[in-house]
Amino acid sequence: MEKDITNLLDAENAQIRRLQEIVRQTIEDEKLIVQNLLNPPKEILKRGQNDYLINLKAELEIRALHQKLDLLLQEQIKVLFESQAKQIELLKKIESKL
């Protein structure tokens, strides 16, 4: 019983660490996008083309961030359901011992 609880807690902690890493990476990506928008590349000579490319890049990066957040939410929901299932099993074991 203790082993089950320990395994459950370890699995949840590992999942939380993975989710935190995804969030951290997403925030770093967002900072990079902002930095690129504030300091556009100097290689492109035409102002209009420069603006277009910057906006396009920002849009693509925002889409990528949205995808990461969607994956994060899907993973979190999956883990919550798995965790609840394990918790219900543990409660049933406890109840049967009473």
Summary of the structure (lengths in Angstrom):
residues: 98
radius of gyration: 22.1
end to end distance: 13.8
largest distance: 77.3
contacts: 231
relative contact order: 0.14
helix: 90%
strand: 0%
